[in-house]
Amino acid sequence: MQETLMTETMTFTDPRLAELDGFHVRLDEASERADIILARPPYNVISMGARDQLRLVFEALDEDDRVRIIVVSGEGEHFSSGGNIKGFLEASPEHVSHLAWNVAAPARCSKPVIAANRGYTFGVGFELSLACDFRIVSETCRYALPEQKLGQIPGSGGSARLQKIVGVTRTKDIVMRSKRIKGQQALDWGIATECVPDSDLEQAVTDLVNELREFSPIAQRTAKKLLNDTDDALLSTAIEMEGLNYSRLRQSEDFREGVEAFHAKRKPEFTGR
């Protein structure tokens, strides 16, 4: 069972988000947390239109000062079995060409994004999770990129992101055989951040949210962007970029507060400046 949070259902000023397609968004302002919840039972299939809306929602939450952490989850026993297969035949080539950009929205978002994965996490559900910063999985989680069964390949960054994490041999095993990866194996291979019993999934996510909120927002955003930007950079380039960002953060109020709090043996009060 999912724990009950003191939340409100979010509405957005963008008319394109007046009626969300198969998901909803909740805000827990006290916890500085926004939840994007896939809600098309029983398998939370993600429509073509929902991908556009998910991108817009991530962009809106990135600009919302009430939100520090974003969590993506699914209602019921499964995160998502993937996309609306019929929708691929109906979508225009122009629409399909934007799929990877839309699904990459969690990675572009400056704030930490956590995927809470249980049950089927297939296709675009897996790709969306791979674009998040942290993947907390339950032991029921099954990751898969089953597009070969449709005469296709992953089209929203799945094979590319996965290869960065597990290497080409394991990625071929997953993609070319449409192989399902269990939660514990995903942890062992470095795909998942943490694997917990299914009943503990929500608490594990909440614990991570609370942990992340303890850090400086500006240092957190800087770390995420730096790591994303240097993921495929030369080592010398990555070291140079790290040094430049380190130097910039030395001028922040949060860094001064962190140093002063350390010496005073007290908890720092970061403001994000």
N, C-alpha and C positions, 0 to 999 in steps of 0.2 A: 504494500500500500504506500502511496505517496504521502509525505507528511503535509499537514495543513499549514500554509503560510499566510500571514496577514498581507494579502495582496489585493490589488485592484486591477481590473481588466483595462488595458491601455487602449486608447483611441488615438488616431493620428490625423493631422490636419491635411495631409496629402490625400486628395480625393481618390487616388488609385488604391488607397488602403482603407477605404470606407467599409468594405466587406472583405475580410481576409478569407483566402481560398484554402480551407483545410488546415488551418492552424490559428492559434490565438496567442496573445502576448499579455503577460501579467507583470506588474511592477510591485516589488516589495521595497518601498522607499526607505524604510528603517534599516534594511540590510543592503541598500544601494544595489539591488539585484533586479534584473529583468529576465524573465523566463519566456522563451519562444517554445511553444508546445505544439508539436504536430498532432493533429486531431482529426484524422479521417479513419475511424476504426473499420475493420479490426487491424489493418496493417499500415495505416498512416501513409498511404500512397501520396507522393508529392506530384502535383499536377504541373504542367508547363507554366501556367499562370502564377502558381505559388512561388516558383523560382524567382520570377521578377519581383514579386511582393516581398519575399524574404530578403532580397538585396536592399530594397527600399527600407525595410524595417531595421536592418543592421545599420544602415546609414543614419536613420533617425535616432536610434539608440546611441550611436557613437557621438551624436551632438547633444544628447540629453544629460545635463549635469547631475541629475538624480541617480544616474546609473554608473556604477563602477565595474560590475561584473555581469556578463551575459551567459545564460545557461540555455542550451538547446536540448530538448527532450521529446519523448513521444508518449502519448496517452496509452495506457494498457500494457500488454505483454510485449509489444514490439516497438522499436524506435521507428523504423520504416522499412518496408519491403522494397522500396525503390520508387521509380517514376511510373507515371501513367503510360504504359507501353503504346497504347493506341494513339496517344497524343503525339508521339514521334512521327507517325505517318501523316497526321493532320497539320503539324506545325510547318511554317514556311522556313526555307533555308536561312533567311535573315534571323528569324527567331532562334533557331537551333544554334546559330553561330554565337549567340550571347550566353549560352548555357553555362559555359565554364566561367565566364566573368561573374555571373550571378551567384554561382555556387561558391566562388572564392571570396564572397563578401565577409565571412568570419575572419579570414586571414588579413584582409585589408583593414578591418575594424581596428582602431587603435587600442581598444580595451580588451582585457582577457576574455576569452570565450571558452566555455566548457561544454563538451558534449557528454550527455548522460545516456549511455547505450545499453539497452537490454533487448533480448530477443533478436528478431531479424533486423539486421542493419545492412541492407543490400543496396547495390547500385548507387543512385544519387544520395541515398541515406548514408552510405559509407563515405562517399565523396564529400558530402557536407561535413561529416564528422572529421575527416582528414584535414579539412580546412580550418578546423578549430585548434586552439592552442593546447587543450587538455582533453583527453578521452578517458572518462571513468566508465568502466564497463562492469556489468554484472556477469556472473558465471553463466547466465543463459544467453549472453550475447553471441551472435553468429555474424561475423563480417563476411561479405562476399561481393565480388564484381562479376555478376553472371551474364554479362552482355554477349559472350561467345555463344550462348545458347540461343540468341536471337540473330546470330549472324552479324554481330556488331562488336565494337570495342568500347571501353569506358570513354565518355566524351566530356566529362566535367572535371578533369584533373586527377581522376582516381589512380590510374596507372603511374602517372608522373609523380604524384606526391608519395605514393606507396613505394616506388623505386628509391626515392630519396631516403626513406626510412629503413627498408628491409633489404635493399639491393636488387639487382636484376634477376638473380636466380629464383628467389622467393616470389618476386613479383610475377615472373612468368608462370610459376606454379599456381598462383592465385588467379591470374587473369586468363591464361590460356587453357586452364582446366576448370574454370568457374568454381574454384575450390572454396569451401566454407572454412573459416578460421574461428575457433572457439575463443571465448574470452581469455582464458588462462594462456592459451598459445599466443594470442595477440599481445598480452603483457610480456611474455617471454621473448617475443620478436621485437619488442619496442614500439609496437603500434599503439598499445594502450598505456596510459599513465598509471592506472591502478585497476585491479580486478577484485571485486568484492562479492559476497553472497547477494543474491537478488534483493533480499529484504533490507540490505544495508546501503543500497545504491543512493537513495535520496540523502541519507545522512552523510555519506562520503562526499557527495557533491556540496552539501551545505558546509561541511568542514573545510573543503577547499575554498569555497567562496569566502568564508570568514578569515581563512589564512591569507588569501590574496589581498583582502581589504586592509591588512595590517601594514602593507608596504606603501611606499610613496607612489602616488598615481603617475607622476611625471617620470620617475625612474622605471616604473612598470611599462609605460607606453614606449619609452626609449628602448628598453630591453627587447620588447616584442618586435619593434620595427627593425632594430639592428640585426636580430637573429634571422628575421625573414629576408632582409636585404643581403645578408652575407651567406645565405644558405648555399648558393652556388658560386660564390666569389673565390678568387685565389686567396690562399692563406695570408699572403702579404697585404692584400687589399682589405681583408677582413680585420686584420690586426690594426691597420691604419684607421679604418672606420670606427673600430672599438675605441681607440685612443681619442679620436675627435669627439665622440659622444661622451666619453668619460670626462674630458676636459670641459665640455659644455655643461654637464650636470654639476660640476664643481661650483658653478656660479648660481645654482638654484638655492632657494630658501629651504627646500626639503633636505638638501645635503647638509647645510649648516645645522638644521634642527636635528638631523640624525647624529651628527658628530657631537653636538652639545648634549643630546640625550644619552649617548653612550658614556660620556665622561661623567654625567650626573647620575648615572645608573638609574634612569627612569625610562618609561615608555615614550617613544617619540610621537609627536602629534603632527603628522604630515598634512599639508594643505594642497599639494599638487602644484606648487609654484617654485 
